[in-house]
Amino acid sequence: MAVFLRHRQLKISRIILIPLTETSMLIKKLRKQKHLSQEQLAEQTKLSLRTIQRVESGHRVGFASLRAIARFFDKNVDELE
């Protein structure tokens, strides 16, 4: 887990790198089990469509985004990592 300080901000954010073969595929599988499109998942989690696309393609994602997805699927963030 990487910690960084954003320019001109005092807030510390956590960034999580997701292995494509595990977490991103699990999130996509959970989404499809609920018969949701990426757009619908974005709406339900209050995340952008682009964020959902990035998560499912294995790009890095903020902890808050991963937590929102985990909460929607009634999972612990650790279960998704």
C-alpha positions in Angstrom: 0.0 0.0 0.0 1.4 3.4 -1.0 0.9 6.6 0.9 1.4 9.9 -0.8 0.7 13.6 -0.1 -1.2 15.3 -2.8 0.0 18.7 -4.0 -1.4 21.6 -2.0 -3.4 19.2 0.2 -2.8 18.1 3.7 -4.9 15.0 3.3 -3.1 11.7 3.1 -4.6 9.2 0.7 -4.0 5.5 0.2 -3.6 4.0 -3.2 -4.0 0.3 -3.8 -2.6 -1.5 -6.7 -4.9 -4.3 -7.7 -3.6 -7.5 -9.3 -5.7 -7.9 -12.5 -5.9 -11.6 -12.1 -7.6 -11.5 -8.6 -9.4 -8.4 -7.3 -10.5 -6.9 -10.6 -11.8 -10.2 -11.9 -13.6 -10.8 -8.6 -15.3 -7.4 -8.7 -16.4 -8.0 -12.3 -17.7 -11.4 -11.4 -19.7 -10.0 -8.4 -21.1 -7.3 -10.7 -22.2 -9.8 -13.3 -23.7 -12.1 -10.7 -26.0 -9.2 -9.8 -26.7 -8.6 -13.5 -25.4 -5.0 -13.3 -23.7 -3.0 -16.0 -20.7 -1.0 -15.2 -22.8 2.1 -15.4 -25.3 0.7 -12.8 -22.5 -0.3 -10.4 -21.1 3.2 -10.7 -24.5 4.7 -9.9 -25.1 2.4 -7.0 -21.6 3.0 -5.4 -21.7 6.7 -6.3 -18.4 6.3 -8.2 -17.7 7.4 -11.7 -18.1 5.0 -14.6 -14.4 5.6 -15.4 -13.4 4.5 -11.8 -15.4 1.2 -12.3 -13.7 0.7 -15.7 -10.3 1.3 -14.1 -11.0 -1.1 -11.2 -12.1 -3.9 -13.5 -9.1 -3.4 -15.8 -6.6 -3.7 -13.0 -5.5 -0.1 -12.7 -4.7 1.4 -9.3 -7.7 2.6 -7.2 -8.1 4.7 -4.1 -9.0 3.0 -0.9 -12.2 4.9 -0.6 -13.3 3.6 -4.0 -12.5 0.0 -3.1 -14.3 0.5 0.2 -17.4 1.8 -1.6 -17.4 -1.3 -3.9 -16.8 -3.7 -1.0 -19.7 -2.1 0.9 -22.0 -2.4 -2.1 -21.2 -6.2 -2.4 -21.5 -6.6 1.4 -17.8 -7.6 1.6 -14.8 -6.6 3.6 -12.1 -4.7 1.7 -9.7 -7.4 2.7 -11.9 -10.0 0.9 -11.4 -8.0 -2.3 -7.7 -7.5 -2.0 
